[in-house]
Amino acid sequence: MSVVQVMGQGGGGGYAADRTPFFGIKTPPEVKRLVHLTKTVERATFRKILKLVVQFLETGCGTEDSMTSLQSEKCPQETVRAVFAGIRTLLDAALRQPSLKLEVFKEDLQLIKLPAEVIVDLSSAISSSRRSKLDRSRIEQRVRLPQLDGLRWRVDVTISNSSLHRVLEPSILMEMTLSDGSIKMFEVPVSKFHDMRYNVAYVLKEMEDLEKRNILKLQD
């Protein structure tokens, strides 16, 4: 297990509080293998694989045939796939953080001992000119569940059961209209409705408590 701890320089020339690298505290295994392979893979081949990764992130289209064409005696199929996986892991992690600065990106890559020329190539892939297109592609390609467009409800009262015994038990009938046009109807007993109301209030309170913690506040 590989753990990276980053110390950022403060304004007075010392070191500020620790921060987590953009790819996480633990270096992903794909990235560790990439670091090792960059010592043997030619830069021209690395750039071609990087181009395939960027193309995949932009279009979501398969790259199987293109990766096959890059295979050679010096760079077998396993190596091509491992380099592709490592690059994609790094770029995915970087693109998940819209506020990630290019300087921080480079600094974190230096800490895992990636060659300087590789860092330059990776940095060009998420430069401001390309990042906007990659961000748009990620939004368009992401899997999204239908959203709630409308909610209607009413209270029904069961007067008696099948044995004609008097019940007078209320229940809540709910109808949800989703963004895909589907309509879902379900019945909720009063006891379950109170459970749901309590749990929603509990989650909202937990979210408020988390937002008050300094660790979750964004800092420049």
Solvent accessible surface area in square Angstrom, and as a share of the most:
residue,aa,sasa,rsa
1,M,179,0.80
2,S,37,0.24
3,V,87,0.50
4,V,21,0.12
5,Q,130,0.58
6,V,1,0.01
7,M,87,0.39
8,G,16,0.16
9,Q,142,0.63
10,G,30,0.29
11,G,94,0.91
12,G,84,0.81
13,G,62,0.59
14,G,38,0.36
15,Y,149,0.57
16,A,51,0.39
17,A,87,0.67
18,D,73,0.38
19,R,70,0.26
20,T,73,0.42
21,P,4,0.02
22,F,10,0.04
23,F,18,0.08
24,G,25,0.24
25,I,98,0.50
26,K,122,0.52
27,T,7,0.04
28,P,25,0.16
29,P,95,0.60
30,E,72,0.32
31,V,0,0.00
32,K,81,0.34
33,R,107,0.39
34,L,0,0.00
35,V,20,0.11
36,H,117,0.52
37,L,20,0.10
38,T,16,0.09
39,K,150,0.64
40,T,106,0.62
41,V,19,0.11
42,E,98,0.44
43,R,100,0.36
44,A,62,0.48
45,T,25,0.15
46,F,4,0.02
47,R,121,0.44
48,K,112,0.47
49,I,0,0.00
50,L,12,0.06
51,K,148,0.63
52,L,16,0.08
53,V,0,0.00
54,V,9,0.05
55,Q,80,0.35
56,F,43,0.18
57,L,12,0.06
58,E,40,0.18
59,T,72,0.42
60,G,38,0.36
61,C,75,0.45
62,G,68,0.66
63,T,12,0.07
64,E,91,0.41
65,D,121,0.63
66,S,42,0.27
67,M,15,0.07
68,T,73,0.42
69,S,88,0.57
70,L,32,0.16
71,Q,62,0.28
72,S,63,0.41
73,E,175,0.79
74,K,173,0.73
75,C,8,0.05
76,P,64,0.40
77,Q,84,0.37
78,E,109,0.49
79,T,19,0.11
80,V,0,0.00
81,R,93,0.34
82,A,9,0.07
83,V,0,0.00
84,F,21,0.09
85,A,38,0.29
86,G,0,0.00
87,I,0,0.00
88,R,94,0.34
89,T,36,0.21
90,L,0,0.00
91,L,0,0.00
92,D,24,0.13
93,A,4,0.03
94,A,0,0.00
95,L,7,0.04
96,R,151,0.55
97,Q,65,0.29
98,P,117,0.73
99,S,88,0.57
100,L,28,0.14
101,K,118,0.50
102,L,60,0.30
103,E,124,0.56
104,V,38,0.22
105,F,0,0.00
106,K,75,0.32
107,E,64,0.29
108,D,0,0.00
109,L,0,0.00
110,Q,108,0.48
111,L,78,0.39
112,I,17,0.09
113,K,157,0.66
114,L,9,0.05
115,P,37,0.23
116,A,76,0.59
117,E,75,0.34
118,V,7,0.04
119,I,8,0.04
120,V,91,0.52
121,D,9,0.04
122,L,0,0.00
123,S,5,0.03
124,S,56,0.36
125,A,0,0.00
126,I,9,0.05
127,S,29,0.19
128,S,102,0.66
129,S,94,0.61
130,R,110,0.40
131,R,27,0.10
132,S,57,0.37
133,K,101,0.43
134,L,0,0.00
135,D,43,0.22
136,R,136,0.50
137,S,8,0.05
138,R,70,0.26
139,I,99,0.50
140,E,141,0.63
141,Q,81,0.36
142,R,128,0.47
143,V,144,0.83
144,R,136,0.50
145,L,151,0.75
146,P,63,0.40
147,Q,102,0.45
148,L,98,0.49
149,D,101,0.52
150,G,27,0.26
151,L,84,0.42
152,R,171,0.62
153,W,162,0.57
154,R,136,0.50
155,V,81,0.46
156,D,51,0.26
157,V,82,0.47
158,T,65,0.38
159,I,120,0.61
160,S,45,0.29
161,N,67,0.34
162,S,117,0.76
163,S,68,0.44
164,L,151,0.75
165,H,119,0.53
166,R,193,0.70
167,V,54,0.31
168,L,85,0.42
169,E,98,0.44
170,P,55,0.34
171,S,13,0.09
172,I,15,0.08
173,L,34,0.17
174,M,16,0.07
175,E,36,0.16
176,M,53,0.24
177,T,48,0.28
178,L,27,0.13
179,S,58,0.38
180,D,93,0.48
181,G,57,0.55
182,S,37,0.24
183,I,101,0.51
184,K,100,0.42
185,M,114,0.51
186,F,80,0.33
187,E,110,0.49
188,V,17,0.10
189,P,60,0.38
190,V,49,0.28
191,S,74,0.48
192,K,121,0.51
193,F,57,0.24
194,H,83,0.37
195,D,74,0.38
196,M,84,0.38
197,R,138,0.50
198,Y,144,0.55
199,N,78,0.40
200,V,81,0.47
201,A,58,0.45
202,Y,116,0.44
203,V,79,0.46
204,L,96,0.48
205,K,111,0.47
206,E,74,0.33
207,M,96,0.43
208,E,93,0.42
209,D,47,0.24
210,L,77,0.38
211,E,115,0.52
212,K,148,0.63
213,R,140,0.51
214,N,110,0.57
215,I,154,0.78
216,L,100,0.50
217,K,111,0.47
218,L,169,0.84
219,Q,153,0.68
220,D,181,0.94
